[in-house]
Amino acid sequence: MNILSTLATLRGRLTFILIMLVLSACALVAGIALSVVEQEGRANIGAQQFSLLSAAAEHLAADIDNKQILLRMVAENMAGADKLDGARMQAMLERHDALRTEFDSVIVLDRTGRMSAGVLKKGTLSFGGQRFDDRHYFKATLAQRKSIVSEPVISKVSGKPLILITAPVLGAGGEVLYILGGSIRLDDSSFFAKIRTLNPGESGYLFALTPDGMILHHPNTARLLRNVRSEAGAPVPSTLKALGGWEGWTLGSSKNGTRAVLTYKRMRGTGWILGSVYPSAEAFRGIHIARETAWVDAAVVALLVGLAGWYLLRLVLNPLHLLRQAVEEVELGQRDIDAFDLKRSDEIGALSRAFHSLSLKRRAAEAQLARMALTDALTGLRNRRSLDEALGAAYERVKRTRGTLSVAFLDIDHFKRINDTWGHEAGDLVLQEFARRLLKAVRATDAVFRLAGDEFVIIFEFADPAHGLDVAAAKVVQAMQAPFEIGGQTLSATTSMGVAAAHWSEADPKGIMLAADEALYEAKRAGRNRYHLAGVHYPAAVPAAGR
């Protein structure tokens, strides 16, 4: 029986109409479901890319901060450099192995712009009488007397594109004697290689621009030091938007015309723009596979099953429904992201595992940002936000153990005088050394926090107010008695400390902090360089004369 004779019967015509209805229904339902999943999938992928790029931008900014700190430390070690010749400065550079690790080359320029010493990652620079007095970074550092990050330039030493981080070597009167310059190669940079593992997908890549559009980093090294506005062809609209201050992700076309997820994040400090290109074909591969196969599955179900098509259609779409439901529940916090990790071998399983993988990366990036949010960037101690959580947790522990909650509030004596006399850079170094001594002076079970400025807090775990608390407090005060060696200068930075303790039945986190703060001011009124236990006065750990 051929198709025409079959359609001539009422049964055939009804079957054909029913099959077409099933096919249309399958197409409609599949289209709606896949549209929702695709929209949510794109939003998740875009948000994930921005989170990863933000983490990469913060990592690079922190790396530049560390390089500037390293150069400033070396510059401070060259105090009295006006009495050093080139050979002695070269020897000083050679002793700092970290310079070779952090920079591709390091040079020392005198006030006329002539190179006096220098080192490479491997080996020593040949001076050759090069002069750098025409370089903007040389003039800017000489005029501003502070560290700067240069615009990208072509190196006079290697002929390669690079950026330079500078640090002035100041004389006793504050004049610039020499300028240290550490270079970072842009064509083969270990600096940008540190974030290479964050390249999106298999064919995506990261790039970096200066605020005015100069290309700092790109997989195509031929584009380095070109301005995106002056290259052949129209600039990418989203890139121009990012140069104007916008941050975020969007769907668009890259410079070579590839459709992609384009993401942009501006780095703190330098103002550089970090961007990523994640080709849409790869980013949305799982979604595309699911969408394409859904139509085939719907047609096969409609043609082969007929009257049972509706039932089979629900079976085909049920996994997608479950996946959509899982996405909604994960977004609402009702389920963990492991709900995406389906053990299916088909396209739906591939799509679910793609969601799971992206969600894991997003969770890792958010966890890293959360850790950074709870840590003081200067000293590495836990910060004020972390204190609020830790104090509440300590309070709950002493209630369970029926113990005592003990808190110390302390600051650095006459810290403003240190900043005013020696400068904020010296003040930062004092804070870092103070934090290191503080960590050594307390027990492993105690927790140390920096609130702001020179204010610190200690939570003493399991300290006996009758015997052990005063010993612990005296040890902290004693730890600060030794002079602070900062940049070749000897400074005095003692501490005043207020300590409060309360039995679990009377403990109150806010109340005990107020008591410790009041005790701190009692210690200050008593002459500083000492501690005061709320309710009982203890003399200074050492005589305060001469402080």
PEFENQUI-V417588 format. One line per field, one symbol per residue. ss: DSSP state (H for helix, E for strand, - for the rest). phi: phi as a letter, one per 20 degrees, with the letter a starting at -180 (. if undefined). psi: psi as a letter, one per 20 degrees, with the letter a starting at -180 (. if undefined). A space follows every 50 residues. Layout:
BEGIN
ss: ???
phi: ???
psi: ???
END
This chain:
BEGIN
ss: --HHHHH--HHHHHHHHHHHHHHHHHHHHHHHHHHHHHHHHHHHHHHHHH HHHHHHHHHHHHHHHHHHHHHHHHHHH---HHH--HHHHHHHHHH-HHHH HH--EEEEEE---EEEEEEE---E------E----HHHHHHHHH----E- --EE------EEEEEEEEEE-----EEEEEEEEEE----HHHH--HHH-- ----EEEEE----EEEE---HHH---E---------HHHHHHH----EEE EEE-----EEEEEEEE------EEEEEEEHHHH-HHHHHHHHHHHHHHHH HHHHHHHHHHHHHHHHHHHHHHHHHHHHHHH-----HHHH------HHHH HHHHHHHHHHHHHHHHHHHHHHH-E------E-HHHHHHHHHHHHHHHHH H--EEEEEEEEE--HHHHHHHH-HHHHHHHHHHHHHHHHHH-----EEEE EE--EEEEEE-------HHHHHHHHHHHH----EEE--EEE---EEEEEE EEE-----HHHHHHHHHHHHHHHHH-----EEE--EE----------
phi: .effffffefffffffffffffffffffffffffffffffffffffffff ffffffffffffffgffffffffffffegnffedegfffffffffeffff fecfbccddefenefdaacdgcodfefmmfccfefffffffffelbfcdf ffceffedmdfbdcddbfeeefenfeebcecdecfeebefffffdffegf medfbdbccfgeofeebafeffefmeeffdffnfffgffffffeofcqcb eadfgenffbedccbeefnemfdecccdgfgefdgfffffffffffffff fffeemfegfffffffeggfffffffgffffemecefffeefeeeeffff fffffffffffffffffffffffdcfffdnffdffffgffffffffffff eldceccddbbeflffffffednffffffffffgffffffeeefeecdcd ealdecccdeeleeffcefffffffffffefffeeclnddddbfcdbdcc cbfgfdfbgffffffffffffffffepmlaccegncedfffcgefne
psi: prhghgiiqgggghggggghggggggggggggghggggghgggggghggh gghgggghggghggghhggghhggghikpkiijqrhghhghhghinhhhh ghqhqpqppaiijpphrqqrgoaqqpgjkqqjiiphhgggghgilrprpr qprppigijqprqpprpqoqahjjqogrppppqophhmpigihijhijpp bhirrqrqqrhjjpohpqhniiiqjqphhjrqqpqpghghghhiiqqaqr papahjjppropqqppqqfhjqopqqoophhggkggggghgghhgggggg gghhhdhjhgghghggighhghgghhgghghijhqriihimqkqjahggg gghgggghhghgggghhghgghhjpphgiirqagghggghggghghghgh ilbpppqppqrpplhhhgghgirhghgghghghggghghhhrrhiqppqp gqckpqqpoopkpohhghghggghhgghhjhqqpookiqoqpmrqqpppq qqqhiiqpggghghghghhghghghijalrrppphppprqhrqjpi.
END
